[in-house]
C-alpha cells in the first residue's frame, strides 16, 4: 500500500464522458503525494464498482465521488490528510452525516445531521453546527467518501447506489474505525445528487443486515396465560415491527401446553424470542417473573399484554422520538379500543386523544394532571415505550417499590418516569387495547387494588413533595380520589361477600385515612399490610 498516494474514484455518466479531470487538476496536491484518477461508470451495482476500483489502486487514501460531484475546496487533500493523520482510528470522512440514523434508514429523516453541500440547482444543505475540527457521526452520504483503509464493499447486498455509503460506514465501524464530518465554513463539494429516490429493496437489505449495529436494543416483555389465539396475534404484531433490533421475552403460566407447542412449532426460528413456560405459576408469580426480566443490553422496554396489539411502526416512530429528544423518559400514543373480535370501539374517557398532533409534554405537568384528574392519560403497559434506566432498579415497574400486593403496573410507573424526563405523545394509534369480558380491569377486586394503589402513590408523592406541591392541589387530588373511589361501596352492596375480604377491609382503612387527610393538612395516615402473597390464580 502506497501511503503517499491518493486515488480519486469518480463515477462518470453512462456515456463515459467525464468533466472531473480539469476540476481535479485545479486541486492542490500536498508535497510528496501523488494523485491518480480512476473513472468508473455510474449506474448498476455501485458497491461492486467501488470494490473493483479499490482493488485496482495501491493508494492508501481513496476518495469516492458520486456522479457530477466536483471538489470546491482547493486544499481538500491537505485537509483530508490532516484529519486522517491526527487519529488513526478515523476510517471515513464524509461531508454530510447523521449522529444517529433514523429508523427509516434515511439520513434525511435523521434528527441531527451535520455537514454542508452545494447542489447544482443552486440550492444548498446546511446541517447542525460543528464545534471544533470535526464531528463523529454514524453514517455519511455517498456524495463523497474518503477512506484511509480498504474495507470490502458489500456488493452482494445492493443492486444500485442506495445505502451503499451507509453500509460502508457500518462496515468500518465493525472493523473498529470511526466516521467523521469536518467543519466547513463553506461547502467543500458541488453535487447533483439531491433528492435521489429511496430504493425499498436496498433499504430492507440494509436494515435487516445492520439494525443490531446502529439501533439500541428494545425489550418487549409479554406475560401470557391460556389464550393462545390472542397471544399469537400479539406476538405476530411484534414480529411485524419495522424496527428490527428487538429482544422478545415471553413468560407463560398456562396450565396446558398449547401456547408452548405453538412457540416451538411456529416461532422457534426467530433468535430474538426467549420463551419460558411456568405451568406452576399463578398470576402474581408470572407477573413477578415478567417484572424481574432484565436484558442488560436493552436500553428501552415496552410491555405487551397478550390480548393487545402493536401497529407495525410503533417502536420505530417512538424510537425516532427518543433520538430527536434526549430529554424524554417515555413515549406514548393514542391507543385504539377494539372488541374481542378486533372491531374498533368508541373511546372511553381515558383513551381519548390528548393532542391533535405529535406533542412533547413537560413531565412534571403531565404527572400532576394524571394525579389531579385520577386518569391514566398515558395508557396501559402496552401503550408506552420507556427509557429503562429510569425504572425501579433499572428494570421494574412501579413508583416507589412499596406497593406490594397492591402494585398496579401502569400509572405508578408513568409517574416515576415523568419525574425524570418529559413525554412525547403521538395522536395516531400505535397500539390497540382489546376490551372484552376477560379484561382483568373489570374485576371488582382489581378495582379495589387499583384505588388502594392510587392512594399509596398519592401518599408517597405528597411525602416526597413531588407533583402536588401546594395544599390546594393536594386537597383537589385527595377529594378526587374520594369521589372516584366511592363507587366501590356500590359494588359492595351488590356483592355481599366483598365485606369479608381482606382487600375490602384495607380499602375501608385507606378511605378513612384519605378522608381524615382533608382535615389534617393533607397528611395521609393509614396502615395496611401490602405483603405480597404468591398463590395460584388465573392469569
Buried (B, 14 or more C-beta within 10 A) or exposed (E): EBEEBBBBBBBBEEEEEBEBEEBBEEBEBBEEBEBBBBBBBBEEBBBBBBBBBBEEBEBBBBBBBBBBBBBBBEBBBBBBBEBBEEEEEBBBBBBBBBBBBBBBBBBBBBBBBBBBBBBEEEEEBEBEEBEEEBBEBBBBBBBBBBBBBBBEBBBEBBBBBBBBBBBBBBBBBEEEBBBBBBBBEEBBBBBBBBEBEBBEEBBBBBBEBBBEEBBBBBBBBBBBBBBBEBBBBBBEBBBEBBBBBBBBBBBBBBEEEBBBEBBEEEBEEEEBBEBBBEEEBBBBBBBBBBBEBBBEEBBBBBBBBBBBBBBBBBBBBBBBBBBBBEEBBBBBBBBBBBEEEEEEBEEEEBBEBBEEEBEBBEBBEBBBBBBBBBBBBBBBBBBBBBBBEBBBEEBBBBBBBEBBBBBBBBBBBBBBBBBBBBBBBBBBBBBBBBBEEBBEEEEBBBBBBBBBBBBBBBBBBBEEEBBBEEEEBBBBBBBBBBEBBEEBEEBBEEEEEBEEBEBBEBBBBBBEBBBEBBEEEBEBEBEBEBEEEEEEEEB
